[in-house]
Amino acid sequence: MNIKLDYSNLISTNIGDEHGIDFEVLKQLVETGSAAAAALEKKIEDDTLGFYKLPDNSELVEEIETYASSVRERFTHYVHVGIGGSALGPIALQSSLRNTYYNNQDSPKMYFPDNVDPDWLAELMEEIDVKKTLFHVVSKSGGTAETAATMLYIMSFLKEKLGENFYKNLLFTTDPTKGLLNQIALENAIKCFRIPPNVGGRFSVLSPVGLIPAAIAGIDIKKLMAGAAEMCDLCREQDVLKNPAFIFAATHTILMKKNKNISVMMPYSNKLKDISDWYGQIWAESIGKRFDNQNNVVEVGQTPVKALGATDQHSQVQLYVEGPNDKVVTFLEVEKFKNNHLLQNHFPYIKDFDYLAGKSLGNLLNSEKHATEIALTNNNRPNLTIKISEVSEENVGALIFFFQAATAFAGELLNINAFDQPGVEEGKIATYALMGREGYAKKKEEIETAAAKKKLFII
């Protein structure tokens, strides 16, 4: 594992007092940070904070690798049925660590339909051979509407093609004892892997949720977990000024008080593009809260925005440099790319291309990152860089764990519960009501009454 956190461009000596952080102020947070670290340690020891222990589960890794080997022998397609925390992390692992065009080259072909768009799902079912497809249904509760609906949709095809043997093409990953999937699995002899009860969905990437599809795709999950374990040790450092998770969380919480209410994640690597989507969930859902732990109204949080370097230099960076100074930009930089083909100027009469000759695309990409960093810093815009030596299993595992630990620290520093999502639950209840679920008739009536009042404003 080789990851560095450079937060120089958050410090006031580089971007000014108005928008930057006085390092002395950060040092004053050491006592608070130490208390936060101690609180997290207690939760780990009490077994209420389970994601910290996931990287050490070597028995699970062995079991998953054995299972994945059997899947590769039996199936030509894999379909991952899940949404939110049950899909974003697995997708990020796939796009980071396998060939972009994997499905054109290897088997089983991997699909992640993380939405209930009916046309999208219909096109997927036309693409695959149902008889040779493993459908992996992931839901801790089993009651997530989108996951349940997708499973029911797929079941029609499975029963048509396989009859009573449909269960052989299903795998469930769910809670160890609770939930609807357990009941279905028990009645139909469907194989199950378990999400630990003390691991929330958005913190479950390094559980069977993400490890199973990763192993099936040929990703070395032992190395992935080794990188996560190494980062776990760093993120449990009690000298918090040496703890990268604390530094990320503390700097962001300080900057929230300076009205930096947007967190931009900007990898300069297409491989890391989907890390931004996953980060968007873990940061928004964990720290975007109305109430603190004493039930006071605080309404804290940052809105995550994803950008891709260098693509979004040509769409978003103008806003970041000259628009409202309300953002913190996190760059993800890759020091060494796998492919370093050197460019030649095949048109020597065009002297404007000479500066590119003898350079690689990686040289250009990292130069553009550095240039964007300079532009932001010169305009007093807070930015930091997470630099990884290369995109590897160890580094991606470490990166995933780092953001999880930083989120946990942010929850402690903000005095909020980083592990619930009451705002999401409200939307779920409304969905159940609109779809006519039993027990939600009164809620449906409320929604329809409110909707009638809004017709005046539809043109």
Steps between C-alpha positions, in 0.01 A plus 500: 500500500633841405267794564580856605266774619617852409281762666740793453247690290246504782735692728468878532867564418422377146143623439453783750328535835147552368474165323788300646565324830742641754718201591489612863120460489544148366744423782244629751270222380745235620320458833163469323656269242653280767159471666348412163768235441434356846125496435553313174732251672231432760244436225743262330563312826127494580438349156263779400727629222562196285669630185831545685523122547415396144858510362614233748245236399732261313259206536229691313746592225592133453133398491416766242798411280393134498142595420608743226705228334191277479296789356755556223474133407119491493386838370573728204318804644470664842226750588528698825158600634528780754482876540681770700752347741430157354619609155714816496798342679499182290478711183796713615711187560415363157576816305820566697656156485398323182541583134250761382398263219500189718157390377631483143792279602427282801234291665283525695380832363410732789190722521385738774144622433467734799174663397147393414484663158281245317654555158854461636412173673318366194808567286716317756276192495523495120879512523559209740443126494278455807588132536869586527462806724553531874268762650645637824231676705646733764285662768557503872130532580369322193224759486667769288231577240732531200693182579183303573336619178807415290515155658132437426552619142793261455309212661256495208789424264661250737182300549426502128848370411582280800170407660542359850880520470496882498669510842825362354554832321441715807731622775389722788713727717300625796475527879606188694156437650246771415328612184287370216787349300576260784145369486515454121843335522384255765194396302686464170848375601671814366863552602560802724795711606460729799542871563606547865222669701743772613597597142272750326432480127722789396784357712463147357732508196759280670238245606347235269306787338809615309738208543283243320470685167863609528621142543274373220654762268850377589599786731749393768289558811784392732705796379194724519449409864872526578497862381188569706660341808812715465289814469290387797813507716581854385143615566513366857811708580429678830738786418228656289720746310661189346162338434388564137133429575499760777677758282246457216204515739633787712596721206161447337306572819702819558436610141126435537505783754656716228199421277676238287183297460597309185751215489633437149666164434717528188710199402748548217446139397209339320567187704411690818197677354244285683675553833340846477150349481565278800655789695194709415278257687721439802569870557149633430299231675730481802559864588198672347289518816232725646555405864808448714536225760312711757212555255588865438426631150838550329442425128862415422662341198668558167355435157728260312568579135688270266738626236752323276838639405580603239150470348333743739768764463297569188165517681521569875838650591403849378238501778745364757761768426279808457156412639386496864780399736287233666687180409776270616656311209661162564727384218583132455836478322667188361880521488560209264265379227533150356531633145764761422516515121707801396345735246666598174425801285397334175444842345842671536382802304256572786737642763213550747505123566872484583445548875307171512771294328690271734232531769239243604127548549564444871745793494231718347226385739709565812624833363137602451421397856791707629390795286144483637641481853709812433201689357283415800773583752585832333133593535486396868283195432549216754630180343688190608658205323488129577787353302526127433805335346286296257150361464543162669297274726701610805458871429130478414432297815687764700313784330162342576590448865642851530175667394298274730717588800502871409120493490485335843735769638288776345195363678680518834633852438157625392328322791257321269408140423693420182341156472129568456301659215160626624458722193521196274243315711247778444527450124469123539175540695358729230596244234325220688188717528495595132545137399209389719691300759283367782502722807578824313149606389490805728836621369377457142195713578725775643718495188203517263345790694828694483538423128156643424607838640798515265304467173465877486874529434534256211520659154 
